[in-house]
């Protein structure tokens, strides 16, 4: 097991970081989803096809590389459906579908995944008829639901749970944009009323664990960027004739935040390695990643906002963007207590 980034992974990180700094800086993030940026992200860097197998036109990379890319998109607070498409791709690599994986790898398809975050209940049903498969059900919150072209959703049939693909632009699909805490990443309520679908295959185990690892990688990036921002501010902000970073109350808080970063990075690197190399260790590693990293990310984002003082409370400050992304990510796959309980069960505590 190697938790230090390889030379290739460091080059990937530098390329993604450089691209996002130029194409999607923080002031632009407030404008929301930019299709041009998303197209360039996939066309120039091929990030949408990073973990798509080579036989479908992707790079065939592993979770270690995906974690590197997601850390950078998280640090840049990249708006839009990139994480949603990553979630869908993770599911599709477990239940391969040539049409969708090829479209995602080429950047032609924006996909999202409907995955019950807190339990395994399936509320969507698929029925076969003379005209093909129709899908019915209501999904209260779908990440990137307004921007996505295709919805990958587990559906209940007479033979059990299967993965289905639904064209979100087809008849029988109603999408309603939701008012979300994180303004940079939208969600939608999706109602399927006899929408035409296509069965991809049986639901595969382990998808939820891999989603948890991917989300933790983004949270690590948010955490790191928030800490870097407040450290830089503490070096230039002067109060009572001294840089605020020299005050004990500030520098001790920054040291605590840095410790959380170091622990979070180790947890994410291990979880990504487990996803690639050790499936037996993945469930516990994924549960730990969400139990620890999600909370640590929010705490650092919260404290970094507070350390800005009065300026941090203004709506125009970027600290709010990190705070809201951290809180939205923390509960995206269920609150930390659910992951702590699962980790305790896995460890037989």
Backbone torsions as a table, in degrees:
resi	resn	phi	psi	omega
1	UNK	NA	129.3	-179.6
2	UNK	-126.9	117.3	-176.5
3	UNK	-97.5	-4.6	178.7
4	UNK	-89.4	137.0	-178.3
5	UNK	-64.3	139.2	176.4
6	UNK	-76.3	172.4	179.1
7	UNK	-61.2	-41.6	179.5
8	UNK	-64.7	-39.1	179.6
9	UNK	-68.9	-36.2	176.0
10	UNK	-65.4	-37.3	178.0
11	UNK	-68.7	-38.0	175.7
12	UNK	-62.0	-44.9	179.1
13	UNK	-60.2	-43.9	-179.4
14	UNK	-65.0	-38.6	-178.9
15	UNK	-67.2	-45.3	-179.7
16	UNK	-66.8	-42.1	-179.7
17	UNK	-62.8	-43.3	-179.6
18	UNK	-65.5	-42.5	-179.7
19	UNK	-62.7	-47.6	-176.5
20	UNK	-68.1	-34.1	178.1
21	UNK	-62.2	-34.5	-178.5
22	UNK	-87.5	-40.9	-172.5
23	UNK	-91.2	-28.3	-176.3
24	UNK	-140.6	63.6	177.4
25	UNK	-68.8	164.7	-175.8
26	UNK	-55.2	-42.6	178.6
27	UNK	-58.4	-31.1	-179.7
28	UNK	-79.0	-23.1	-179.0
29	UNK	-58.0	-33.7	-178.8
30	UNK	-64.0	-19.4	179.5
31	UNK	-78.7	-11.4	177.5
32	UNK	87.6	-160.5	-174.1
33	UNK	-63.1	126.5	178.7
34	UNK	-116.9	110.7	-177.8
35	UNK	-61.7	-33.6	-179.9
36	UNK	-65.3	-44.0	178.0
37	UNK	-62.5	-42.5	179.9
38	UNK	-63.0	-41.2	179.2
39	UNK	-64.2	-41.5	178.7
40	UNK	-68.8	-37.0	178.7
41	UNK	-58.4	-40.2	-179.5
42	UNK	-84.4	-36.2	-177.3
43	UNK	-74.9	-45.2	-176.7
44	UNK	-84.0	-36.8	-177.2
45	UNK	-106.1	-20.2	179.9
46	UNK	67.1	30.8	-174.5
47	UNK	-68.4	-30.9	-179.1
48	UNK	-64.9	-27.3	-179.6
49	UNK	-103.3	19.1	-174.0
50	UNK	-58.9	-46.3	-178.3
51	UNK	-102.8	7.1	175.0
52	UNK	-72.9	131.2	179.8
53	UNK	-55.5	150.4	-177.6
54	UNK	-60.1	-32.5	-178.7
55	UNK	-64.7	-17.0	177.4
56	UNK	-106.1	11.9	176.8
57	UNK	94.5	5.9	-179.1
58	UNK	-93.5	-174.9	-179.1
59	UNK	-85.2	-17.9	179.6
60	UNK	67.8	26.0	-179.6
61	UNK	-79.9	171.3	-178.6
62	UNK	-104.8	-172.9	-178.7
63	UNK	-69.7	-25.6	177.6
64	UNK	-61.6	-42.6	177.9
65	UNK	-72.3	-39.4	178.1
66	UNK	-60.9	-40.6	179.6
67	UNK	-62.4	-37.6	178.0
68	UNK	-62.8	-45.6	-179.3
69	UNK	-66.3	-43.4	-178.8
70	UNK	-67.4	-32.2	176.7
71	UNK	-61.4	-39.1	-179.3
72	UNK	-74.4	-40.4	177.2
73	UNK	-66.0	-32.2	175.7
74	UNK	-68.2	-43.8	-179.9
75	UNK	-62.5	-34.2	179.9
76	UNK	-85.6	-3.0	-176.1
77	UNK	52.4	44.0	-176.9
78	UNK	-54.6	120.9	178.2
79	UNK	-79.8	163.3	175.7
80	UNK	101.7	-169.4	-168.1
81	UNK	-94.1	23.2	-177.0
82	UNK	-61.7	-48.6	-179.8
83	UNK	-63.4	-37.8	178.1
84	UNK	-60.4	-42.4	178.8
85	UNK	-67.8	-36.6	175.5
86	UNK	-60.9	-44.6	178.2
87	UNK	-58.7	-46.2	179.6
88	UNK	-63.4	-39.6	179.9
89	UNK	-64.7	-39.1	177.8
90	UNK	-59.2	-45.6	178.8
91	UNK	-64.2	-40.1	-177.0
92	UNK	-72.2	-25.8	175.1
93	UNK	-73.1	-20.3	175.9
94	UNK	-85.9	-28.2	176.1
95	UNK	-128.8	80.3	-169.3
96	UNK	-59.1	137.5	175.3
97	UNK	-137.6	114.5	-173.4
98	UNK	-60.4	-44.8	-176.2
99	UNK	-60.9	-49.1	-177.3
100	UNK	-72.4	-43.7	-178.3
101	UNK	-64.1	-38.8	177.4
102	UNK	-65.2	-43.4	178.7
103	UNK	-62.8	-40.0	178.4
104	UNK	-66.5	-45.0	-178.8
105	UNK	-61.4	-35.3	180.0
106	UNK	-83.1	-6.4	-179.9
107	UNK	80.7	9.5	-179.4
108	UNK	-82.8	-25.7	-173.9
109	UNK	-115.3	127.1	170.8
110	UNK	-102.7	117.3	-174.7
111	UNK	-118.3	161.7	173.7
112	UNK	-142.8	164.8	-175.5
113	UNK	-124.2	131.5	171.8
114	UNK	-96.0	109.8	-176.8
115	UNK	-130.6	118.0	177.2
116	UNK	-56.0	117.2	-172.9
117	UNK	-76.1	-33.4	-171.0
118	UNK	-107.9	-15.4	179.5
119	UNK	-154.1	-176.7	-175.3
120	UNK	-103.6	12.7	-179.1
121	UNK	-65.2	134.2	178.0
122	UNK	-107.8	121.1	-175.6
123	UNK	-108.2	5.5	-179.4
124	UNK	-112.1	137.6	-178.6
125	UNK	-119.8	141.9	177.1
126	UNK	-118.1	131.5	-179.1
127	UNK	-124.5	139.0	179.1
128	UNK	-96.0	136.5	178.7
129	UNK	-143.0	-170.8	-178.9
130	UNK	-64.9	-31.0	-178.6
131	UNK	-92.4	6.2	180.0
132	UNK	112.5	-159.3	-177.0
133	UNK	-91.6	131.7	174.5
134	UNK	-117.7	145.1	-174.8
135	UNK	-120.2	134.8	179.0
136	UNK	-131.1	143.9	176.9
137	UNK	148.8	165.5	178.9
138	UNK	-120.5	129.1	178.3
139	UNK	-109.7	114.7	-171.9
140	UNK	-66.9	-36.7	-177.2
141	UNK	-141.8	116.6	177.3
142	UNK	-121.8	119.4	-179.3
143	UNK	-64.6	127.7	-179.7
144	UNK	65.7	24.1	-174.0
145	UNK	-64.5	-27.3	-179.3
146	UNK	-83.0	-26.9	-176.4
147	UNK	-93.7	-23.1	-172.9
148	UNK	-72.7	150.9	175.0
149	UNK	-93.2	-33.5	-174.2
150	UNK	-131.0	138.5	175.5
151	UNK	-110.2	123.6	172.9
152	UNK	-97.8	119.8	-171.9
153	UNK	-139.7	134.5	172.3
154	UNK	-72.3	132.8	-176.6
155	UNK	-131.9	148.5	-178.5
156	UNK	-90.5	129.1	175.3
157	UNK	-126.3	179.3	178.2
158	UNK	-65.8	-20.0	-179.5
159	UNK	-99.7	6.2	-179.3
160	UNK	118.4	-161.9	-177.8
161	UNK	-90.3	130.3	177.1
162	UNK	-127.0	158.5	174.7
163	UNK	-91.1	129.0	-179.6
164	UNK	-122.8	154.0	175.8
165	UNK	-114.2	128.9	-178.0
166	UNK	-122.1	128.7	174.9
167	UNK	-74.8	114.9	-175.0
168	UNK	-74.6	-6.8	176.7
169	UNK	-98.6	1.1	-175.8
170	UNK	-82.9	163.3	174.6
171	UNK	-61.8	150.8	-179.7
172	UNK	90.2	1.3	179.5
173	UNK	-114.1	125.4	175.8
174	UNK	-120.7	124.4	179.7
175	UNK	-115.7	131.1	179.3
176	UNK	-124.6	119.4	179.8
177	UNK	-65.2	137.5	179.5
178	UNK	-101.6	149.8	173.4
179	UNK	-83.6	114.5	-173.1
180	UNK	-112.9	158.8	176.6
181	UNK	-65.7	-45.7	-179.8
182	UNK	-85.9	105.9	-175.9
183	UNK	-73.9	-13.3	-178.0
184	UNK	-86.6	-10.8	-177.4
185	UNK	-138.9	113.5	-174.4
186	UNK	-84.7	160.8	172.1
187	UNK	-135.5	161.4	-178.0
188	UNK	-144.6	150.7	168.0
189	UNK	-87.9	129.1	-177.3
190	UNK	-118.2	122.3	177.1
191	UNK	-109.9	124.8	179.7
192	UNK	-109.0	113.3	-178.0
193	UNK	-120.3	80.9	-176.8
194	UNK	73.2	28.9	-179.4
195	UNK	-69.3	138.4	178.3
196	UNK	-67.0	133.3	-179.0
197	UNK	-134.0	176.1	178.8
198	UNK	-139.2	127.5	179.7
199	UNK	-76.6	125.4	179.9
200	UNK	-89.6	-42.6	-179.3
201	UNK	165.5	-179.3	179.3
202	UNK	-68.1	149.4	178.5
203	UNK	-62.2	131.4	-177.4
204	UNK	-98.9	143.6	177.8
205	UNK	-74.6	161.0	173.7
206	UNK	87.2	-3.0	-179.3
207	UNK	-65.4	-45.1	-178.1
208	UNK	-58.6	-38.8	178.9
209	UNK	-64.0	-40.7	-179.0
210	UNK	-71.0	-33.3	174.1
211	UNK	-63.3	-40.4	-179.7
212	UNK	-62.4	-39.3	179.1
213	UNK	-66.7	-44.2	179.9
214	UNK	-61.8	-44.7	179.9
215	UNK	-64.7	-39.5	179.1
216	UNK	-62.3	-34.6	178.2
217	UNK	-64.8	-42.3	176.6
218	UNK	-64.2	-42.2	180.0
219	UNK	-61.3	-36.2	177.0
220	UNK	-60.7	-40.7	178.3
221	UNK	-65.7	-41.5	177.3
222	UNK	-61.4	-45.1	179.7
223	UNK	-59.2	-49.1	-177.0
224	UNK	-62.7	-44.6	-177.5
225	UNK	-65.9	-39.3	178.5
226	UNK	-64.0	-41.8	179.3
227	UNK	-66.6	-43.6	179.0
228	UNK	-59.8	-39.2	-177.6
229	UNK	-66.4	-43.9	-176.6
230	UNK	-75.9	-29.8	174.5
231	UNK	-64.1	-44.7	178.4
232	UNK	-61.7	-39.9	179.3
233	UNK	-66.2	-40.1	-178.5
234	UNK	-65.6	-18.6	-179.9
235	UNK	-86.5	-13.8	-176.8
236	UNK	-119.8	-19.0	-177.5
237	UNK	-81.3	125.3	-178.9
238	UNK	-109.0	131.0	176.0
239	UNK	-136.6	128.0	-178.5
240	UNK	55.5	39.3	173.9
241	UNK	80.5	7.4	-179.7
242	UNK	-136.2	150.5	172.2
243	UNK	-65.6	135.4	-174.4
244	UNK	-64.4	-22.5	177.6
245	UNK	-66.4	-14.7	179.8
246	UNK	-86.2	-11.7	179.6
247	UNK	-77.9	140.1	-174.9
248	UNK	-58.9	-42.8	-177.3
249	UNK	-63.3	-30.2	-179.6
250	UNK	-83.5	-49.3	-174.4
251	UNK	-68.5	-30.9	175.7
252	UNK	-68.3	-38.6	177.3
253	UNK	-64.8	-41.5	178.0
254	UNK	-63.7	-37.9	178.6
255	UNK	-64.9	-40.7	177.2
256	UNK	-62.9	-40.6	179.0
257	UNK	-64.9	-38.4	178.8
258	UNK	-65.9	-38.2	177.0
259	UNK	-61.6	-39.3	176.9
260	UNK	-64.0	-38.2	177.8
261	UNK	-62.7	-45.9	-178.6
262	UNK	-62.3	-42.9	178.7
263	UNK	-66.5	-42.3	-179.8
264	UNK	-62.9	-40.6	-179.7
265	UNK	-64.2	-42.5	178.7
266	UNK	-62.3	-41.8	-178.8
267	UNK	-64.9	-43.7	-179.3
268	UNK	-66.9	-44.1	179.5
269	UNK	-60.9	-41.9	179.5
270	UNK	-66.6	-42.1	-179.2
271	UNK	-64.3	-39.9	178.1
272	UNK	-65.5	-40.1	176.5
273	UNK	-63.0	-42.3	179.7
274	UNK	-62.8	-38.6	179.2
275	UNK	-62.8	-32.2	-179.5
276	UNK	-87.5	-39.3	-166.2
277	UNK	-119.6	-21.4	-172.5
278	UNK	-139.0	79.1	-178.6
279	UNK	-57.2	-30.4	-179.7
280	UNK	-65.9	-31.1	-179.1
281	UNK	-90.7	-9.2	-174.8
282	UNK	-63.1	-46.0	-177.3
283	UNK	-55.1	-46.5	179.9
284	UNK	-68.9	-38.6	179.8
285	UNK	-65.4	-39.5	179.2
286	UNK	-68.3	-42.8	179.0
287	UNK	-63.2	-40.8	177.7
288	UNK	-64.4	-39.8	-178.5
289	UNK	-59.5	-45.6	-179.7
290	UNK	-77.0	-32.0	180.0
291	UNK	-67.7	-37.0	-176.1
292	UNK	-99.2	-53.5	-170.6
293	UNK	-65.0	-40.7	-179.8
294	UNK	-58.7	-46.0	-179.5
295	UNK	-70.3	-41.0	-179.8
296	UNK	-62.8	-39.6	178.9
297	UNK	-61.4	-46.4	-179.4
298	UNK	-65.0	-41.8	-178.3
299	UNK	-63.2	-41.3	178.9
300	UNK	-67.2	-42.4	178.6
301	UNK	-63.6	-39.5	178.4
302	UNK	-65.2	-49.3	-176.3
303	UNK	-68.0	-33.6	-179.9
304	UNK	-68.7	-32.7	175.2
305	UNK	-65.8	-43.1	-178.4
306	UNK	-66.5	-34.9	-177.4
307	UNK	-71.6	-16.9	174.6
308	UNK	-70.7	-15.6	-178.5
309	UNK	74.2	-145.4	-175.3
310	UNK	-60.5	-36.0	-177.8
311	UNK	-66.0	-27.5	-179.5
312	UNK	-69.8	-17.3	-178.4
313	UNK	-87.9	-8.0	-180.0
314	UNK	-78.2	140.9	-177.2
315	UNK	-62.7	-24.7	-176.4
316	UNK	-77.3	-11.1	-175.0
317	UNK	-81.1	143.4	-178.2
318	UNK	-67.0	-17.4	-179.4
319	UNK	-57.8	-32.7	179.9
320	UNK	-65.4	-34.4	-179.8
321	UNK	-64.4	-43.0	178.5
322	UNK	-67.3	-41.6	-179.4
323	UNK	-59.7	-46.8	-176.4
324	UNK	-71.2	-39.1	177.1
325	UNK	-64.3	-40.8	-179.0
326	UNK	-63.4	-43.4	-179.9
327	UNK	-69.0	-42.2	179.1
328	UNK	-62.6	-41.0	179.0
329	UNK	-68.1	-34.7	-176.4
330	UNK	-60.2	-33.7	-175.8
331	UNK	-109.0	6.0	-175.1
332	UNK	-61.7	-40.4	178.9
333	UNK	-106.9	23.7	-177.9
334	UNK	105.1	149.8	-178.2
335	UNK	-64.1	157.5	-177.4
336	UNK	-54.5	-31.0	-177.8
337	UNK	-61.1	-32.5	178.5
338	UNK	-65.8	-42.1	-179.3
339	UNK	-72.3	-33.7	175.5
340	UNK	-64.7	-42.5	179.2
341	UNK	-63.5	-41.0	179.3
342	UNK	-66.6	-40.6	178.2
343	UNK	-62.4	-41.4	178.0
344	UNK	-61.8	-41.0	178.2
345	UNK	-64.2	-42.7	-179.5
346	UNK	-64.5	-32.9	-179.8
347	UNK	-90.4	1.0	179.3
348	UNK	58.2	43.8	179.4
349	UNK	-95.2	NA	NA
